[in-house]
Amino acid sequence: QVPLVESGGGLVQPGGSLRLSCAASGTILSRNLMDFMGWYRQAPGKQRELVATIRSSGTTSYVDSVKGRFTISRDNAKNTVDLQMNSLKLEDTAVYYCHREASNWWGQGTQVTVSS
């Protein structure tokens, strides 16, 4: 069983927006998503890259290439960790993965394709 499930990926034009969500899977308790969580991405032929993190305190951090465009947050009503991506660029194309640091849990990934 994959402990985390990502959703929200798709095809978008440059300058567009997408919102990714990460939820706990099956019997995994949603409160686990209150820990240190991160969004990673992996483009074809490249290594997996840390994009954004959120601590249990709510403190966030971002890789320089997405600062000012991406926002990581928790949606307590939906029990998800979300990644709002605005002003998308061609180079944002990748498979995006959710990760829980404490247990090294990964999701199956969701494809984001930015193309005109």
Phi and psi in degrees as a GROMACS rama.xvg file:
@    title "Ramachandran Plot"
@    xaxis  label "Phi"
@    yaxis  label "Psi"
@TYPE xy
-76.733  122.08  VAL-2
-71.3975  -24.6775  PRO-3
-122.964  147.066  LEU-4
-129.218  120.58  VAL-5
-96.4166  152.349  GLU-6
-151.599  166.019  SER-7
105.02  -3.89428  GLY-8
-71.2833  171.722  GLY-9
166.399  -166.929  GLY-10
-103.134  129.833  LEU-11
-142.549  151.011  VAL-12
-79.6509  156.359  GLN-13
-54.6232  137.008  PRO-14
90.8947  -9.80539  GLY-15
-82.0795  -176.647  GLY-16
-131.857  151.213  SER-17
-143.448  153.031  LEU-18
-124.359  118.539  ARG-19
-96.3322  146.411  LEU-20
-127.142  146.379  SER-21
-124.821  124.486  CYS-22
-126.105  157.604  ALA-23
-73.975  145.689  ALA-24
-101.167  139.512  SER-25
54.6934  -118.49  GLY-26
-88.9095  1.49273  THR-27
-68.4635  128.055  ILE-28
-70.9067  134.821  LEU-29
-61.4042  -26.1163  SER-30
-65.4766  -17.8449  ARG-31
-62.0613  -24.4936  ASN-32
-76.6771  -2.52339  LEU-33
-82.2514  -7.63641  MET-34
-79.2734  -172.853  ASP-35
-64.6443  117.679  PHE-36
-124.786  151.672  MET-37
-141.21  155.831  GLY-38
-111.292  129.933  TRP-39
-117.829  165.942  TYR-40
-144.761  152.97  ARG-41
-137.686  115.41  GLN-42
-89.1789  157.454  ALA-43
-55.5355  129.26  PRO-44
76.8098  5.58393  GLY-45
-121.312  162.369  LYS-46
-76.2571  156.08  GLN-47
-64.5518  137.305  ARG-48
-124.005  134.287  GLU-49
-74.5953  126.712  LEU-50
-101.926  -47.4686  VAL-51
-156.839  150.227  ALA-52
-134.019  156.934  THR-53
-139.7  128.637  ILE-54
-87.4775  169.527  ARG-55
-61.0261  -26.3487  SER-56
-75.7809  -15.5324  SER-57
100.828  -6.75321  GLY-58
-64.7069  134.945  THR-59
-118.603  158.445  THR-60
-146.91  156.161  SER-61
-141.51  150.173  TYR-62
-70.6499  147.979  VAL-63
-55.0509  -36.1128  ASP-64
-67.0645  -15.8506  SER-65
-116.69  -2.3154  VAL-66
-57.9695  134.468  LYS-67
85.5688  -10.8108  GLY-68
-116.14  -35.178  ARG-69
-108.229  147.82  PHE-70
-136.096  124.075  THR-71
-98.0494  139.595  ILE-72
-156.731  166.846  SER-73
-107.903  139.612  ARG-74
-110.106  100.236  ASP-75
-67.6892  -28.0194  ASN-76
-70.0451  -36.6403  ALA-77
-96.8126  -8.08139  LYS-78
57.5074  51.2744  ASN-79
-131.489  161.481  THR-80
-112.545  120.349  VAL-81
-109.987  156.34  ASP-82
-129.712  106.117  LEU-83
-86.0626  123.1  GLN-84
-118.472  115.495  MET-85
-114.748  164.305  ASN-86
49.0789  48.1725  SER-87
-64.3484  144.437  LEU-88
-117.213  162.262  LYS-89
-55.0316  -38.4834  LEU-90
-73.9774  -3.13905  GLU-91
-83.3406  -6.32789  ASP-92
-61.7743  124.389  THR-93
-178.337  170.634  ALA-94
-89.35  127.95  VAL-95
-103.506  133.938  TYR-96
-123.261  144.151  TYR-97
-96.5164  145.957  CYS-98
-143.592  135.241  HIS-99
-105.282  117.551  ARG-100
-62.9414  -47.4215  GLU-101
-61.0612  -34.8392  ALA-102
-113.342  2.14979  SER-103
53.1296  44.8563  ASN-104
-86.6181  140.567  TRP-105
-126.086  156.012  TRP-106
-95.5116  -176.407  GLY-107
-84.9839  -11.0037  GLN-108
92.3225  154.411  GLY-109
-135.361  134.414  THR-110
-81.7896  130.368  GLN-111
-117.68  121.428  VAL-112
-122.336  121.415  THR-113
-108.159  115.812  VAL-114
-154.993  145.951  SER-115
